[in-house]
Amino acid sequence: MRSETSGTIREAVLRELKRGGQVYFLHNEVETIENRRQKLEELVPEARIVIAHGQMPERELERVMREFVQGKHNLLLCSTIIETGIDVPSANTIIMSRADKFGLAQLHQLRGRVGRSHHQAYAYLMVPDVEGLTKQAAQRLEAIQAMEELGSGFYLAMHDLEIRGAGEVLGENQSGNMMEVGFQLYNEMLSEAVRCLKAGKEPDLLSPLGATTEINLHAPALLPDAYCGDVHVRLSLYKRLATAEKPEQIDAMLEEITDRFGKLPAQGQTLFDTHRLRVLAKPYGVAKIDAAPTVMNINFRPNPPIDAMRVIELVQKNRTIKLVGNDKLRIDKQLSDPKDRAQAIREVLRLLGQPIKQD
């Protein structure tokens, strides 16, 4: 990083020309690029200068770039049009005017235009006044100078995140920090909002009815390594199960997995029973199902979409079912098999009748 002076520019250009190379001179203002050409011709009369920018006619731009690649010109005065898609091994010096105006990713990309052969490459980051840089501009230029080794792109991205800030996902800023919410949950919330808007409803993403029902059958619920050995395949299956919204999807997955890996072990059966309960319980406004071998609890969210009279009738007709407070049903029944406990919960939900549709 240097202050932009005539001496520095002439020295940089002549060093490259004397070894038979070519130079990129980045001037990203099309309105004043001709003025820059005149100054460069006066400063470095030895250079054969040609201009390239995105506002030029397509055929003329193609001709200029072809001639530069062929070596008819040795200094390309250009805009950021060279940022991608150009590879000229003989061009190993780039001078960037007003480097403080570029982002960190742009600087990294532009710097990568040189150094594509065995020759030592040079990248000059020119600024009007080093002392007059803004804090963020200075941080960007310092970061790009510090990262020179292979694989530095990731570290530059981290520096860019630190300099600009992560922002918010759900706040007023457009870009954001998804680590707090999680990418999958963010996508689910976005999809729910789009669905509500298409249906002419006001999206209420804070509504508890949109949350996932917690299921605990007090038994291992997984696909064992011995059954499905590839961890990536298992993760993919877990994700598909977690995002299933209809019983038919779960049944189709069961058929697929059985056909692929064989009969499900007990842990796998419990996994599928858990997700069947999750899908079944969601329309009833169930927040949590805790099914232990001796007692089972069904916790509802506030104002669940079920008929209160059906709940009272259910409690009156079944001695094993009790209403605890305003939002919990307790089933006192000893069932050692998790499959039987899942079936008992499904039966209770069936007895509650169809959920009430809410507008």
Contacts in CASP RR format, 6 or more apart in sequence:
PFRMAT RR
TARGET T0000
AUTHOR 0000-0000-0000
METHOD contacts of the structure
MODEL  1
MRSETSGTIREAVLRELKRGGQVYFLHNEVETIENRRQKLEELVPEARIV
IAHGQMPERELERVMREFVQGKHNLLLCSTIIETGIDVPSANTIIMSRAD
KFGLAQLHQLRGRVGRSHHQAYAYLMVPDVEGLTKQAAQRLEAIQAMEEL
GSGFYLAMHDLEIRGAGEVLGENQSGNMMEVGFQLYNEMLSEAVRCLKAG
KEPDLLSPLGATTEINLHAPALLPDAYCGDVHVRLSLYKRLATAEKPEQI
DAMLEEITDRFGKLPAQGQTLFDTHRLRVLAKPYGVAKIDAAPTVMNINF
RPNPPIDAMRVIELVQKNRTIKLVGNDKLRIDKQLSDPKDRAQAIREVLR
LLGQPIKQD
1 99 0 8 1.000
1 125 0 8 1.000
1 127 0 8 1.000
1 130 0 8 1.000
1 141 0 8 1.000
1 142 0 8 1.000
1 145 0 8 1.000
2 8 0 8 1.000
2 124 0 8 1.000
2 125 0 8 1.000
2 126 0 8 1.000
2 127 0 8 1.000
2 130 0 8 1.000
3 126 0 8 1.000
3 127 0 8 1.000
3 128 0 8 1.000
3 129 0 8 1.000
3 130 0 8 1.000
4 97 0 8 1.000
4 98 0 8 1.000
4 126 0 8 1.000
4 127 0 8 1.000
4 128 0 8 1.000
6 43 0 8 1.000
7 43 0 8 1.000
8 124 0 8 1.000
8 126 0 8 1.000
9 40 0 8 1.000
9 43 0 8 1.000
9 44 0 8 1.000
9 95 0 8 1.000
9 124 0 8 1.000
9 126 0 8 1.000
10 43 0 8 1.000
10 44 0 8 1.000
12 23 0 8 1.000
12 93 0 8 1.000
12 95 0 8 1.000
12 122 0 8 1.000
12 124 0 8 1.000
13 23 0 8 1.000
13 25 0 8 1.000
13 44 0 8 1.000
13 47 0 8 1.000
13 75 0 8 1.000
13 93 0 8 1.000
13 95 0 8 1.000
14 44 0 8 1.000
14 46 0 8 1.000
15 93 0 8 1.000
15 122 0 8 1.000
16 22 0 8 1.000
16 23 0 8 1.000
16 92 0 8 1.000
16 93 0 8 1.000
16 122 0 8 1.000
17 23 0 8 1.000
17 44 0 8 1.000
17 46 0 8 1.000
17 47 0 8 1.000
17 74 0 8 1.000
17 75 0 8 1.000
19 119 0 8 1.000
20 74 0 8 1.000
20 90 0 8 1.000
21 74 0 8 1.000
21 90 0 8 1.000
21 91 0 8 1.000
21 92 0 8 1.000
21 93 0 8 1.000
21 119 0 8 1.000
22 68 0 8 1.000
22 71 0 8 1.000
22 73 0 8 1.000
22 74 0 8 1.000
22 75 0 8 1.000
22 76 0 8 1.000
22 88 0 8 1.000
22 90 0 8 1.000
22 91 0 8 1.000
22 92 0 8 1.000
22 93 0 8 1.000
23 47 0 8 1.000
23 74 0 8 1.000
23 75 0 8 1.000
23 76 0 8 1.000
23 91 0 8 1.000
23 93 0 8 1.000
23 94 0 8 1.000
23 95 0 8 1.000
24 76 0 8 1.000
24 78 0 8 1.000
24 82 0 8 1.000
24 91 0 8 1.000
24 93 0 8 1.000
24 94 0 8 1.000
24 95 0 8 1.000
24 113 0 8 1.000
24 114 0 8 1.000
25 36 0 8 1.000
25 40 0 8 1.000
25 75 0 8 1.000
25 76 0 8 1.000
25 77 0 8 1.000
25 78 0 8 1.000
25 94 0 8 1.000
25 95 0 8 1.000
25 97 0 8 1.000
26 78 0 8 1.000
26 79 0 8 1.000
26 80 0 8 1.000
26 82 0 8 1.000
26 94 0 8 1.000
26 95 0 8 1.000
26 96 0 8 1.000
26 97 0 8 1.000
26 110 0 8 1.000
27 33 0 8 1.000
27 36 0 8 1.000
27 77 0 8 1.000
27 78 0 8 1.000
27 79 0 8 1.000
27 97 0 8 1.000
28 79 0 8 1.000
28 80 0 8 1.000
28 97 0 8 1.000
28 98 0 8 1.000
28 101 0 8 1.000
28 102 0 8 1.000
29 79 0 8 1.000
30 53 0 8 1.000
30 54 0 8 1.000
30 55 0 8 1.000
30 79 0 8 1.000
33 51 0 8 1.000
33 53 0 8 1.000
33 77 0 8 1.000
33 79 0 8 1.000
34 51 0 8 1.000
36 77 0 8 1.000
36 97 0 8 1.000
37 49 0 8 1.000
37 51 0 8 1.000
37 77 0 8 1.000
40 47 0 8 1.000
40 49 0 8 1.000
40 75 0 8 1.000
40 77 0 8 1.000
41 47 0 8 1.000
41 49 0 8 1.000
44 75 0 8 1.000
47 74 0 8 1.000
47 75 0 8 1.000
48 72 0 8 1.000
48 73 0 8 1.000
48 74 0 8 1.000
48 75 0 8 1.000
49 73 0 8 1.000
49 75 0 8 1.000
49 77 0 8 1.000
50 64 0 8 1.000
50 67 0 8 1.000
50 68 0 8 1.000
50 73 0 8 1.000
50 75 0 8 1.000
50 76 0 8 1.000
50 77 0 8 1.000
51 64 0 8 1.000
51 76 0 8 1.000
51 77 0 8 1.000
51 78 0 8 1.000
52 61 0 8 1.000
52 64 0 8 1.000
52 65 0 8 1.000
52 68 0 8 1.000
52 76 0 8 1.000
52 77 0 8 1.000
52 78 0 8 1.000
52 79 0 8 1.000
52 81 0 8 1.000
52 82 0 8 1.000
53 61 0 8 1.000
53 78 0 8 1.000
53 79 0 8 1.000
53 81 0 8 1.000
54 61 0 8 1.000
54 79 0 8 1.000
54 81 0 8 1.000
56 64 0 8 1.000
61 81 0 8 1.000
64 73 0 8 1.000
64 76 0 8 1.000
65 86 0 8 1.000
67 73 0 8 1.000
68 76 0 8 1.000
68 88 0 8 1.000
69 88 0 8 1.000
71 90 0 8 1.000
76 82 0 8 1.000
76 91 0 8 1.000
80 102 0 8 1.000
80 106 0 8 1.000
80 110 0 8 1.000
82 110 0 8 1.000
82 113 0 8 1.000
83 106 0 8 1.000
83 109 0 8 1.000
83 110 0 8 1.000
83 113 0 8 1.000
84 109 0 8 1.000
86 113 0 8 1.000
87 116 0 8 1.000
88 113 0 8 1.000
88 116 0 8 1.000
89 116 0 8 1.000
89 117 0 8 1.000
90 117 0 8 1.000
91 113 0 8 1.000
91 114 0 8 1.000
91 116 0 8 1.000
92 114 0 8 1.000
92 115 0 8 1.000
92 116 0 8 1.000
92 117 0 8 1.000
92 119 0 8 1.000
92 120 0 8 1.000
92 121 0 8 1.000
92 122 0 8 1.000
93 114 0 8 1.000
93 121 0 8 1.000
93 122 0 8 1.000
93 123 0 8 1.000
93 124 0 8 1.000
94 110 0 8 1.000
94 111 0 8 1.000
94 113 0 8 1.000
94 114 0 8 1.000
94 121 0 8 1.000
94 122 0 8 1.000
94 123 0 8 1.000
94 124 0 8 1.000
95 124 0 8 1.000
95 126 0 8 1.000
96 102 0 8 1.000
96 107 0 8 1.000
96 110 0 8 1.000
96 123 0 8 1.000
96 124 0 8 1.000
96 125 0 8 1.000
96 126 0 8 1.000
97 126 0 8 1.000
98 126 0 8 1.000
98 127 0 8 1.000
98 128 0 8 1.000
99 107 0 8 1.000
99 125 0 8 1.000
99 126 0 8 1.000
99 127 0 8 1.000
99 141 0 8 1.000
100 127 0 8 1.000
100 133 0 8 1.000
100 134 0 8 1.000
100 137 0 8 1.000
100 138 0 8 1.000
100 140 0 8 1.000
100 141 0 8 1.000
101 137 0 8 1.000
102 110 0 8 1.000
102 140 0 8 1.000
103 140 0 8 1.000
103 160 0 8 1.000
104 140 0 8 1.000
104 143 0 8 1.000
104 144 0 8 1.000
104 156 0 8 1.000
104 159 0 8 1.000
104 160 0 8 1.000
104 163 0 8 1.000
105 156 0 8 1.000
105 157 0 8 1.000
105 160 0 8 1.000
107 125 0 8 1.000
107 140 0 8 1.000
107 141 0 8 1.000
107 144 0 8 1.000
108 144 0 8 1.000
108 147 0 8 1.000
108 152 0 8 1.000
108 153 0 8 1.000
108 156 0 8 1.000
110 123 0 8 1.000
111 123 0 8 1.000
111 144 0 8 1.000
112 123 0 8 1.000
114 121 0 8 1.000
114 122 0 8 1.000
114 123 0 8 1.000
115 121 0 8 1.000
125 141 0 8 1.000
125 144 0 8 1.000
125 145 0 8 1.000
127 133 0 8 1.000
127 137 0 8 1.000
127 141 0 8 1.000
133 141 0 8 1.000
136 163 0 8 1.000
136 164 0 8 1.000
139 159 0 8 1.000
139 163 0 8 1.000
140 159 0 8 1.000
140 160 0 8 1.000
140 163 0 8 1.000
143 156 0 8 1.000
143 159 0 8 1.000
143 160 0 8 1.000
143 163 0 8 1.000
144 156 0 8 1.000
147 153 0 8 1.000
147 155 0 8 1.000
147 156 0 8 1.000
147 159 0 8 1.000
166 175 0 8 1.000
166 176 0 8 1.000
166 177 0 8 1.000
166 179 0 8 1.000
167 173 0 8 1.000
167 175 0 8 1.000
167 176 0 8 1.000
167 177 0 8 1.000
168 176 0 8 1.000
168 177 0 8 1.000
169 176 0 8 1.000
169 177 0 8 1.000
169 178 0 8 1.000
169 180 0 8 1.000
169 181 0 8 1.000
169 186 0 8 1.000
170 181 0 8 1.000
178 186 0 8 1.000
181 189 0 8 1.000
189 205 0 8 1.000
192 203 0 8 1.000
192 205 0 8 1.000
192 210 0 8 1.000
193 203 0 8 1.000
193 205 0 8 1.000
196 202 0 8 1.000
196 203 0 8 1.000
196 204 0 8 1.000
197 203 0 8 1.000
208 287 0 8 1.000
208 301 0 8 1.000
208 302 0 8 1.000
209 285 0 8 1.000
209 301 0 8 1.000
209 305 0 8 1.000
210 282 0 8 1.000
211 287 0 8 1.000
211 301 0 8 1.000
212 278 0 8 1.000
212 282 0 8 1.000
213 277 0 8 1.000
213 278 0 8 1.000
213 281 0 8 1.000
213 282 0 8 1.000
213 285 0 8 1.000
213 286 0 8 1.000
213 287 0 8 1.000
213 288 0 8 1.000
213 289 0 8 1.000
214 287 0 8 1.000
214 288 0 8 1.000
214 289 0 8 1.000
215 274 0 8 1.000
215 275 0 8 1.000
215 277 0 8 1.000
215 278 0 8 1.000
215 281 0 8 1.000
215 288 0 8 1.000
215 289 0 8 1.000
216 288 0 8 1.000
216 289 0 8 1.000
216 290 0 8 1.000
216 291 0 8 1.000
217 270 0 8 1.000
217 273 0 8 1.000
217 274 0 8 1.000
217 277 0 8 1.000
217 291 0 8 1.000
217 338 0 8 1.000
217 341 0 8 1.000
217 342 0 8 1.000
218 290 0 8 1.000
218 291 0 8 1.000
218 292 0 8 1.000
218 293 0 8 1.000
218 338 0 8 1.000
218 341 0 8 1.000
219 266 0 8 1.000
219 267 0 8 1.000
219 270 0 8 1.000
219 338 0 8 1.000
220 266 0 8 1.000
220 267 0 8 1.000
220 270 0 8 1.000
221 267 0 8 1.000
221 268 0 8 1.000
221 270 0 8 1.000
221 271 0 8 1.000
221 273 0 8 1.000
221 274 0 8 1.000
222 267 0 8 1.000
222 268 0 8 1.000
222 271 0 8 1.000
223 234 0 8 1.000
223 237 0 8 1.000
223 238 0 8 1.000
223 257 0 8 1.000
223 267 0 8 1.000
223 268 0 8 1.000
223 271 0 8 1.000
224 265 0 8 1.000
224 267 0 8 1.000
224 268 0 8 1.000
227 261 0 8 1.000
227 262 0 8 1.000
227 264 0 8 1.000
227 265 0 8 1.000
227 268 0 8 1.000
228 234 0 8 1.000
228 237 0 8 1.000
228 257 0 8 1.000
228 261 0 8 1.000
237 253 0 8 1.000
237 257 0 8 1.000
240 253 0 8 1.000
241 250 0 8 1.000
241 253 0 8 1.000
241 271 0 8 1.000
241 272 0 8 1.000
241 275 0 8 1.000
242 275 0 8 1.000
244 250 0 8 1.000
244 253 0 8 1.000
244 275 0 8 1.000
244 279 0 8 1.000
245 279 0 8 1.000
246 279 0 8 1.000
247 276 0 8 1.000
247 279 0 8 1.000
247 280 0 8 1.000
250 272 0 8 1.000
250 275 0 8 1.000
250 276 0 8 1.000
250 279 0 8 1.000
253 272 0 8 1.000
254 264 0 8 1.000
254 272 0 8 1.000
257 264 0 8 1.000
258 264 0 8 1.000
264 272 0 8 1.000
269 339 0 8 1.000
270 338 0 8 1.000
270 339 0 8 1.000
270 342 0 8 1.000
273 338 0 8 1.000
273 339 0 8 1.000
273 342 0 8 1.000
274 342 0 8 1.000
276 342 0 8 1.000
276 346 0 8 1.000
277 289 0 8 1.000
277 342 0 8 1.000
277 345 0 8 1.000
277 346 0 8 1.000
280 346 0 8 1.000
280 349 0 8 1.000
281 289 0 8 1.000
281 298 0 8 1.000
281 345 0 8 1.000
281 349 0 8 1.000
283 305 0 8 1.000
283 355 0 8 1.000
284 300 0 8 1.000
284 304 0 8 1.000
284 305 0 8 1.000
284 306 0 8 1.000
284 349 0 8 1.000
284 352 0 8 1.000
284 355 0 8 1.000
285 300 0 8 1.000
285 301 0 8 1.000
285 304 0 8 1.000
285 305 0 8 1.000
285 306 0 8 1.000
285 355 0 8 1.000
286 298 0 8 1.000
286 299 0 8 1.000
286 300 0 8 1.000
286 301 0 8 1.000
286 304 0 8 1.000
286 349 0 8 1.000
287 299 0 8 1.000
287 300 0 8 1.000
287 301 0 8 1.000
287 327 0 8 1.000
288 297 0 8 1.000
288 298 0 8 1.000
288 299 0 8 1.000
289 296 0 8 1.000
289 297 0 8 1.000
289 298 0 8 1.000
289 299 0 8 1.000
289 345 0 8 1.000
290 296 0 8 1.000
290 297 0 8 1.000
290 299 0 8 1.000
291 297 0 8 1.000
291 338 0 8 1.000
291 341 0 8 1.000
291 342 0 8 1.000
291 344 0 8 1.000
291 345 0 8 1.000
292 341 0 8 1.000
293 334 0 8 1.000
293 335 0 8 1.000
293 336 0 8 1.000
293 341 0 8 1.000
294 332 0 8 1.000
294 333 0 8 1.000
294 334 0 8 1.000
295 330 0 8 1.000
295 331 0 8 1.000
295 332 0 8 1.000
295 333 0 8 1.000
296 330 0 8 1.000
296 331 0 8 1.000
296 333 0 8 1.000
296 341 0 8 1.000
296 344 0 8 1.000
296 345 0 8 1.000
297 324 0 8 1.000
297 328 0 8 1.000
297 329 0 8 1.000
297 330 0 8 1.000
297 331 0 8 1.000
298 328 0 8 1.000
298 329 0 8 1.000
298 330 0 8 1.000
298 331 0 8 1.000
298 345 0 8 1.000
298 348 0 8 1.000
298 349 0 8 1.000
299 327 0 8 1.000
299 328 0 8 1.000
300 306 0 8 1.000
300 327 0 8 1.000
300 328 0 8 1.000
300 329 0 8 1.000
301 327 0 8 1.000
302 327 0 8 1.000
304 327 0 8 1.000
305 355 0 8 1.000
305 356 0 8 1.000
305 357 0 8 1.000
305 358 0 8 1.000
306 352 0 8 1.000
306 353 0 8 1.000
306 355 0 8 1.000
306 356 0 8 1.000
307 352 0 8 1.000
307 353 0 8 1.000
307 356 0 8 1.000
310 351 0 8 1.000
310 352 0 8 1.000
310 353 0 8 1.000
311 323 0 8 1.000
311 329 0 8 1.000
311 352 0 8 1.000
312 323 0 8 1.000
314 321 0 8 1.000
314 329 0 8 1.000
314 348 0 8 1.000
314 351 0 8 1.000
314 352 0 8 1.000
315 321 0 8 1.000
315 322 0 8 1.000
315 323 0 8 1.000
315 329 0 8 1.000
320 331 0 8 1.000
320 332 0 8 1.000
320 333 0 8 1.000
321 329 0 8 1.000
321 330 0 8 1.000
321 331 0 8 1.000
321 332 0 8 1.000
321 348 0 8 1.000
322 329 0 8 1.000
322 330 0 8 1.000
322 332 0 8 1.000
323 329 0 8 1.000
323 330 0 8 1.000
324 330 0 8 1.000
329 348 0 8 1.000
331 344 0 8 1.000
331 345 0 8 1.000
331 348 0 8 1.000
333 344 0 8 1.000
335 341 0 8 1.000
335 344 0 8 1.000
END
